[in-house]
């Protein structure tokens, strides 16, 4: 939505003048280029002032200024307060879209594109949105207008609706390809494709802005959009995943206006694809049950699906109730929502009343609880990379067992371990567990309950049993990389706070060997200069060779000396504090770290992006990975320098020169192509044939530089044919895509020739669409091989 506001400055005349000027001024002059002849306006029926301004400013005749009632042309909140009449501007799409009569006919022919609200009165005693008492004028009258950006876009682009504009149509086309359905062939299919196109674009932008699928707030809206997209694709006959095709199509359409959707697409796609995978699993179980229940309901002659069925689907199968409502409505049924809500309330009450008992029962039954009761797992990995211990428990396939044999996957619980369990953003250690006659390869290390470490392993050799002696062994290369990355995360955090200020507080992190990711509170993108400064500060700390000191102390004591407690972490009374360079970097942390900051080696900031309206994310490579990345960049620079024959310090200037030269060359090529096309005007004029009422030029131009060139050529041929009843229809292929332009003379239009209608015929044959005015229209398609068929279709229409 576009718009403008004025508080005590201009009022009705200013708002009307600004709107009319922008709409009707030519594109070359910065306007939108609408013809005044295509525009109608409405005013509130008693607003004579607005009517008179429209007559004077726009020169509109009375029949194109329609007075309407409060239900459409008076704005209020429905509450006591400011209110006022409004004036709406409409575009007339022509008789092909409905009857004459203006916006008052409430027909699709007239599309509202701008609403001007004149806030000039104070109202009270509000009985409804159209029934209230006016107290008097506002002390300061004001203007609030809204223009539909996508409505303007589809009218200017000559397409049928907002789903076919350049930033939405690629997703619609992807949905059509995936489903094998033709857009425009079946209304129900078209609606579903439009749902997909709209919802995928909306989801892309929400994900880009940091919203994640969830069951509340914005996350719930996003989840519903994603699930409705999946549902629509299933109704189009696609049962499997589709997001891997749909989201890239939307990204490519939106990235020019919103480059962040491309920069952050790895995260966006991971969230979207994961949500799709999870929901498809839910649908596979729930849909069959729901369909059976709907058929049974109809067979029984009932019009309402039982609430307990909807509750069963929601509670047992995770099938969303809003989707149940939608599917039932499609089947012509309702859902007993009152019964569903009652069952939900009863479930919540039971859950609340039984919470303590349920938690206790689960703990009694939990095998983890049994192992934990034998004692905490002692972590020795801060000082040692190998630790002897005893196997105190084993789990295979979710069941506690005494032994695990070669080839099995198991969870192993040790009395002591050197292997670090994933926590605090640090990835779990790699390594192995060995003992007499067995060897276990580490798959993952986690803490399923507080104080207990689970080693998820594959038994590669022998047989391991409860009570066996076992030595945990950390992969030293992996641990070295992990400690480098974790200490580097602390250095980058401290550098952020030094450069940006204390409000740049860590909001989450992840690190593994050679890589770190850190989210922090900040509401704007970092400039390249700021990124370089942060990187320099962090690497200076490496160069300074600070000692990394760890101490265990009381939480209150740690806080009193400035230790930072980080986002999402829970701390006991006793905590571990990590100092790097004294108070410069002082954080509560249970992770593993280098002994001195110089051992981090190198930090290479490779990315900075948004993860929401108030959070940013930096990513960096660390140690050897950082060196490799910089070495690769150095090799690229050297290759560029060699190929462009420019020293490193002049590469930017040289590339800018080449880019400017390329644009100039492309411009000259376009001019030459246009000249070449214009040279064909005489031959095209000579090719004109008489078809009854019309003198017609229909030709396939072959490959053309751009679709706009066809448009220019068509108008040139029409002008050369003078005042005759002329129809010019030119087709060609631009960048592999077919294009069609039709131009008609006034005499041809008088006897029935309409460029827009002819373009629709040709575009339909080409597998595409198009539109325009009666005198000039343009379209395109997807199938260049269909150009001969399109030519024949136009000729047949003109002969009819």
Secondary structure, 3 states (H helix, E strand, C coil): CECCEEECCCCHHHHHHHHHHHHHCCHHHCCCCCCHHHEEEEEECCCHHHHHHHHHHHCCCHHHEEEECHHHHEEECCCCEEEEEEEEEEEECCHHHCCCCCHHHCCCCEEEEEEEEEEEEEEEEEEECCEEEEEEEEEEEEEEEEECHHHHHHHHCCCCCHHHCCCCHHHHHHHHHHHCCCCCCCHHHHHHHHHHHHHHHHHHHHHHCCCCCCCCHHHHHHHHHHHHHHHHHHHCCCCCCCHHHHHHHHHHHHCCCCCHHHHCHHHHHHHHHHHHHHHHHHHHHHHHHHHHHHHHHHHCCCCEECHHHHHHHHHHHCCCHHHHHHHHHHCCCEECHHHHHHHHHHHHHHHHHCHHHHHHHHHHHCHHHHHHHCCCCEECCCCCCEEEEEEEEEEECCEEECEEECCCEEEEEECEECCCCCECCECCCCEEEEECCEEEEEEEEEEEECCEEEEEEEEEEEEEECCCEEEEEECHHHHHHHHHHHHHHHHHHHHHHHHHCCCCCEEEEEEECCEEEEEEECCCCCCHHHHHHHHHHHHHHHHCCCEEEEEEEEHHHHHHCCCECCCCCCCCCEEEEEEECHHHEEEECCCCCCCEHHHHCCEEEEEEEECCCCEEEEEEEECHHHHHHHHHHHHHHHHHHHHHCCCHHHHHHHHHHHHHHHHHHHHHHHHHHHHHHHCCHHHHHHCCEEECCEEEEEEEEEEECCHHHHHHHHHHHHHHCCCCCEEEEEEEEECCEEEEEEEECHHHHHCCCCHHHHHHHHHHHCCCEEEECCCEEEEECCCHHHHHHHHHHHHHHHHC
